[in-house]
Amino acid sequence: MTAPLVHLFRLLKWGRILARHGALTGIEEDRNTPRPIRRLARIARMGARVPRTPRYADAFQEIGPAAIKLGQTLATRPDLVGEQAARDLLRLQDALPPVDFTIICEEIRSSFGRPIEELFDEIEEIPIGAASIAQVHRAVTTDGRRVAIKVLRPGIEAEFARAIDTYEWAAAQVEAMGGEAARLRPRLVIETFKRWTARELDLRREAASASELAVGMEAEPDFVVPAIDWQRTTGRVMTLEWVDGIKLSNRDALIEAGHDVSLLAARLVRAFLRQAIAEGFFHADMHQGNLFALADGRIAAIDFGIMGRIDRRARVWLAEILYGLITGDYKRVAEIHFEAGYVPAHHNVAEFATALRAVGEPVRGMPVKDMSIGMMLDSLFNITRDFDMQTQPHLLLLQKTMVMIEGVATTLDPDINLWETAAPFVREWIRTELGPEAAIADKLIEDFRTIARLPQLVRNLEARYPSPGGAPPSPPLKDIEIVRVGGGWRYIAVAAVTAAVSIAATLLAVHS
């Protein structure tokens, strides 16, 4: 267990780096920051030449790889770090210098336990990307296929473990101060970051995520997930199909190649909605560097280290919230927040609906280029404070990804109206999942599952109340609860008849 003095030393060192880049200015000036933290921020910057414009991304890059990943996580929480800091932290992509090629080759060789020549005919020495956890090289397999090889940086696991240990300790101290710091749940932020990192540090899990996403996106042929080469994949090395396309960040090149950028933007939005709402499993790192336009107009994604998952109940809530905002039904959106437990029950539903209307009406129907996203987010965060809403862990990644998708889509097509683009998909999904046909299907499934459980229920009753012919002698009749035995069998008979009648009635309703 790491001593508190070690944590304090690391924090002071990191704090000094943050102060030199002006990254603590916002903490000092924010009235919601606990007084002890403001005091520490002032101490950390003593004697430092603080730049007028904070350089958050540069500070995290100087601290190291673990801080870069933490910065990417904090970029999803403008309510925690501020809108300006969140925007700057989005620069933390492919931010590190590459590891020497000979070291990478040794990592590949030791990971597979066999000569590289048995796996690859050629590996390009210069990486095509070098991020905080891994770097990627283009290669050709021994059977002539072009692939990308992702290799973890040596020693990265130990470095992350040390940093996260201190992050957890610091978050616990901050949350214990109470007030606004406790409402924002910093320990939960670090725990979420820790889970993301654990997945990214095992490339087999990333490969499995890519494979699962590919299956889920079969209904969306305009979105491509590269195939995994499982024979050339381990926990530290992942090999996948090479994607030959133009990054969505290069709008001019897309137009020059003849792509319809408006169509690409719409396809991207629909692909995300398919993942998040229909499948409940989504790519949570869809920034412009991870998305490519293929020659035939399809969109391909890479880098599946961060994936999000939400259950069906949360997806129904999400779809209804989106549709309520699209249609202006703020009362229903407010009710959903209360039903989901996002807003404490002591608040008033109508008041919350009015607060949502104040945020939604000014931007509804407007093209994104005319919206002030910063003002809208600021208004939403004020609502979360006013109505005591705590951070919802299953929505953190979703919020981050929605911001990313919006950014990419508007870069491609500044005139896109995200509400209108999303409406047809959300409307159809709600009709399919929550309409009359879906209700009948759910009823049939529920009834058949009930019938399927009856044999096991009978076996459980027989095990609990064995027949008189068994080895153990029967107890005296006065000690046997006859009513319970008879009642149990009668309950089974009644349940079976009720289920059968229910199914028959449902089938008649379908055919009538």
Backbone hydrogen bonds, N-H to C=O, Kabsch-Sander energy under -0.5 kcal/mol:
donor,donor_aa,acceptor,acceptor_aa,energy
6,V,3,A,-0.8
7,H,3,A,-1.7
8,L,4,P,-2.7
9,F,5,L,-2.3
10,R,6,V,-2.3
11,L,7,H,-2.6
12,L,8,L,-2.5
13,K,9,F,-2.2
14,W,10,R,-2.8
15,G,11,L,-3.0
16,R,12,L,-2.1
17,I,13,K,-1.6
18,L,14,W,-2.6
19,A,15,G,-2.6
20,R,16,R,-2.1
21,H,17,I,-1.2
22,G,19,A,-1.7
23,A,18,L,-2.7
25,T,22,G,-1.0
28,E,24,L,-2.1
29,E,25,T,-2.0
30,D,26,G,-1.6
33,T,30,D,-1.5
37,I,34,P,-0.6
38,R,34,P,-1.9
39,R,35,R,-2.2
40,L,36,P,-2.0
41,A,37,I,-2.3
42,R,38,R,-1.9
43,I,39,R,-2.0
44,A,40,L,-2.4
45,R,41,A,-1.2
46,M,43,I,-1.1
48,A,45,R,-2.2
50,V,48,A,-1.1
55,R,21,H,-2.9
56,Y,54,P,-0.6
59,A,55,R,-1.8
60,F,56,Y,-2.2
61,Q,57,A,-2.2
62,E,58,D,-2.0
63,I,59,A,-1.7
64,G,60,F,-1.6
68,I,64,G,-1.8
69,K,65,P,-2.1
70,L,66,A,-2.2
71,G,67,A,-2.9
72,Q,68,I,-2.1
73,T,69,K,-1.8
74,L,70,L,-2.8
75,A,71,G,-1.5
76,T,73,T,-1.7
77,R,74,L,-2.0
80,L,77,R,-1.8
81,V,77,R,-2.2
82,G,78,P,-1.8
86,A,82,G,-2.2
87,R,83,E,-2.2
88,D,84,Q,-2.1
89,L,85,A,-2.5
90,L,86,A,-0.9
90,L,87,R,-0.6
91,R,88,D,-1.8
92,L,89,L,-1.9
93,Q,91,R,-2.6
96,L,130,A,-1.1
103,I,100,D,-0.6
104,I,100,D,-1.8
105,C,101,F,-2.6
106,E,102,T,-1.9
107,E,103,I,-2.1
108,I,104,I,-2.3
109,R,105,C,-2.6
110,S,106,E,-2.7
111,S,107,E,-2.0
112,F,108,I,-1.9
113,G,109,R,-1.9
114,R,109,R,-1.0
118,E,115,P,-1.3
119,L,116,I,-2.2
120,F,116,I,-2.9
121,D,140,V,-2.2
122,E,140,V,-1.6
124,E,138,R,-3.0
128,I,136,V,-2.2
129,G,136,V,-1.1
131,A,134,A,-2.5
135,Q,151,V,-2.1
136,V,129,G,-2.7
137,H,149,I,-2.5
139,A,147,V,-2.5
140,V,122,E,-2.6
141,T,145,R,-2.7
142,T,119,L,-1.5
144,G,141,T,-1.9
147,V,139,A,-2.6
148,A,240,L,-2.7
149,I,137,H,-3.2
150,K,148,A,-0.5
150,K,238,M,-3.1
151,V,135,Q,-2.7
151,V,149,I,-0.5
152,L,236,R,-2.1
153,R,133,I,-2.8
156,I,153,R,-1.6
159,E,155,G,-1.6
160,F,156,I,-2.3
161,A,157,E,-2.3
162,R,158,A,-2.0
163,A,159,E,-1.9
164,I,160,F,-2.9
165,D,161,A,-1.8
166,T,162,R,-1.5
167,Y,163,A,-2.4
168,E,164,I,-2.8
169,W,165,D,-1.7
170,A,166,T,-2.7
171,A,167,Y,-2.7
172,A,168,E,-2.0
173,Q,169,W,-1.8
174,V,170,A,-2.3
175,E,171,A,-2.6
176,A,172,A,-1.7
177,M,174,V,-1.4
178,G,175,E,-1.7
181,A,178,G,-0.9
182,A,178,G,-0.6
183,R,179,G,-1.8
184,L,180,E,-1.8
185,R,182,A,-1.1
188,L,185,R,-0.6
189,V,185,R,-1.6
190,I,186,P,-2.3
191,E,187,R,-2.4
192,T,188,L,-2.6
193,F,189,V,-2.4
194,K,190,I,-2.5
195,R,191,E,-2.1
196,W,192,T,-2.4
197,T,193,F,-2.4
198,A,194,K,-2.2
199,R,195,R,-1.8
200,E,196,W,-2.0
201,L,197,T,-1.9
202,D,199,R,-1.2
203,L,235,G,-2.6
205,R,202,D,-1.0
206,E,202,D,-1.3
207,A,203,L,-2.4
208,A,204,R,-2.3
209,S,205,R,-2.3
210,A,206,E,-2.2
211,S,207,A,-2.2
212,E,208,A,-2.5
213,L,209,S,-2.6
214,A,210,A,-2.2
215,V,211,S,-1.6
216,G,212,E,-2.2
217,M,213,L,-1.8
218,E,215,V,-1.3
220,E,217,M,-1.9
223,F,220,E,-2.0
224,V,299,I,-3.5
229,D,239,T,-2.8
230,W,228,I,-1.1
232,R,229,D,-1.4
233,T,230,W,-1.3
234,T,237,V,-3.8
238,M,150,K,-2.4
240,L,148,A,-2.1
241,E,227,A,-2.9
242,W,146,R,-1.8
244,D,242,W,-0.6
245,G,243,V,-0.8
246,I,293,A,-2.1
248,L,288,Q,-0.6
248,L,291,L,-2.2
249,S,288,Q,-0.6
250,N,247,K,-1.9
251,R,249,S,-1.2
254,L,250,N,-1.9
255,I,251,R,-2.3
256,E,252,D,-2.5
257,A,253,A,-1.9
258,G,255,I,-1.5
259,H,254,L,-2.5
261,V,259,H,-1.0
264,L,260,D,-2.2
265,A,261,V,-2.2
266,A,262,S,-2.1
267,R,263,L,-2.5
268,L,264,L,-2.2
269,V,265,A,-2.1
270,R,266,A,-2.3
271,A,267,R,-2.5
272,F,268,L,-2.2
273,L,269,V,-2.3
274,R,270,R,-2.5
275,Q,271,A,-2.0
276,A,272,F,-3.1
277,I,273,L,-2.5
278,A,273,L,-1.2
279,E,274,R,-1.9
280,G,275,Q,-1.3
281,F,275,Q,-1.6
282,F,308,G,-2.3
284,A,282,F,-0.5
284,A,306,I,-2.1
287,H,285,D,-1.7
290,N,287,H,-1.8
291,L,288,Q,-1.1
292,F,300,A,-2.6
293,A,246,I,-3.1
294,L,292,F,-0.6
294,L,298,R,-3.0
297,G,294,L,-2.0
299,I,222,D,-2.9
300,A,292,F,-2.8
301,A,224,V,-2.0
302,I,290,N,-1.8
307,M,305,G,-0.6
308,G,282,F,-3.0
310,I,280,G,-1.9
315,R,311,D,-2.0
316,V,312,R,-2.5
317,W,313,R,-2.2
318,L,314,A,-2.6
319,A,315,R,-2.8
320,E,316,V,-2.5
321,I,317,W,-2.6
322,L,318,L,-2.8
323,Y,319,A,-2.7
324,G,320,E,-2.4
325,L,321,I,-2.3
326,I,322,L,-2.5
327,T,323,Y,-2.5
328,G,324,G,-1.1
329,D,324,G,-1.9
330,Y,328,G,-1.6
333,V,329,D,-1.7
334,A,330,Y,-2.6
335,E,331,K,-2.3
336,I,332,R,-2.3
337,H,333,V,-1.8
338,F,334,A,-1.8
339,E,335,E,-2.8
340,A,336,I,-2.5
341,G,338,F,-0.8
342,Y,337,H,-1.9
343,V,337,H,-1.2
347,H,344,P,-1.7
352,F,348,N,-2.0
353,A,349,V,-2.4
354,T,350,A,-2.2
355,A,351,E,-2.0
356,L,352,F,-2.2
357,R,353,A,-2.3
358,A,354,T,-1.9
359,V,355,A,-0.9
359,V,356,L,-0.6
360,G,356,L,-3.1
361,E,357,R,-2.3
363,V,360,G,-1.1
364,R,360,G,-1.5
366,M,363,V,-1.9
368,V,416,I,-1.8
369,K,414,P,-1.2
370,D,367,P,-1.9
371,M,368,V,-1.6
373,I,371,M,-0.8
376,M,372,S,-2.4
377,L,373,I,-3.0
378,D,374,G,-2.4
379,S,375,M,-2.2
380,L,376,M,-2.3
381,F,377,L,-2.7
382,N,378,D,-1.8
383,I,379,S,-1.8
384,T,380,L,-2.1
385,R,381,F,-1.7
386,D,382,N,-2.7
387,F,383,I,-2.4
388,D,385,R,-1.4
389,M,384,T,-2.5
391,T,183,R,-0.8
395,L,392,Q,-1.8
396,L,392,Q,-0.7
396,L,393,P,-0.8
397,L,393,P,-0.5
399,Q,395,L,-2.7
400,K,396,L,-2.1
401,T,397,L,-2.7
402,M,398,L,-2.4
403,V,399,Q,-1.8
404,M,400,K,-2.1
405,I,401,T,-3.0
406,E,402,M,-2.2
407,G,403,V,-2.2
408,V,404,M,-2.6
409,A,405,I,-2.9
410,T,406,E,-2.4
411,T,407,G,-1.5
412,L,408,V,-1.9
413,D,409,A,-2.8
416,I,413,D,-2.1
418,L,416,I,-0.7
421,T,417,N,-2.4
422,A,418,L,-2.3
423,A,419,W,-2.0
426,V,422,A,-2.4
427,R,423,A,-3.1
428,E,424,P,-2.3
429,W,425,F,-2.5
430,I,426,V,-2.5
431,R,427,R,-2.3
432,T,428,E,-2.5
433,E,429,W,-3.1
434,L,430,I,-2.9
435,G,431,R,-1.3
439,A,435,G,-2.2
440,I,436,P,-2.3
441,A,437,E,-2.4
442,D,438,A,-2.8
443,K,439,A,-2.1
444,L,440,I,-2.4
445,I,441,A,-2.5
446,E,442,D,-2.5
447,D,443,K,-2.4
448,F,444,L,-2.7
449,R,445,I,-2.2
450,T,446,E,-1.8
451,I,447,D,-2.3
452,A,448,F,-2.5
453,R,449,R,-1.2
454,L,450,T,-0.6
454,L,451,I,-1.1
457,L,453,R,-2.1
458,V,454,L,-2.6
459,R,455,P,-2.4
460,N,456,Q,-2.4
461,L,457,L,-2.2
462,E,458,V,-2.6
463,A,459,R,-2.2
464,R,460,N,-2.0
465,Y,461,L,-2.9
470,G,467,S,-1.6
479,D,476,P,-1.8
480,I,477,L,-1.5
482,I,480,I,-1.7
485,V,481,E,-1.7
486,G,482,I,-2.8
487,G,483,V,-3.2
488,G,484,R,-2.3
489,W,485,V,-2.0
490,R,486,G,-2.6
491,Y,487,G,-2.5
492,I,488,G,-1.8
493,A,489,W,-2.3
494,V,490,R,-2.9
495,A,491,Y,-2.8
496,A,492,I,-2.7
497,V,493,A,-2.5
498,T,494,V,-2.9
499,A,495,A,-2.6
500,A,496,A,-2.4
501,V,497,V,-2.7
502,S,498,T,-2.5
503,I,499,A,-2.4
504,A,500,A,-2.4
505,A,501,V,-2.7
506,T,502,S,-2.2
507,L,503,I,-2.7
508,L,504,A,-2.3
509,A,505,A,-2.1
510,V,506,T,-2.0
511,H,507,L,-2.2
512,S,508,L,-1.8
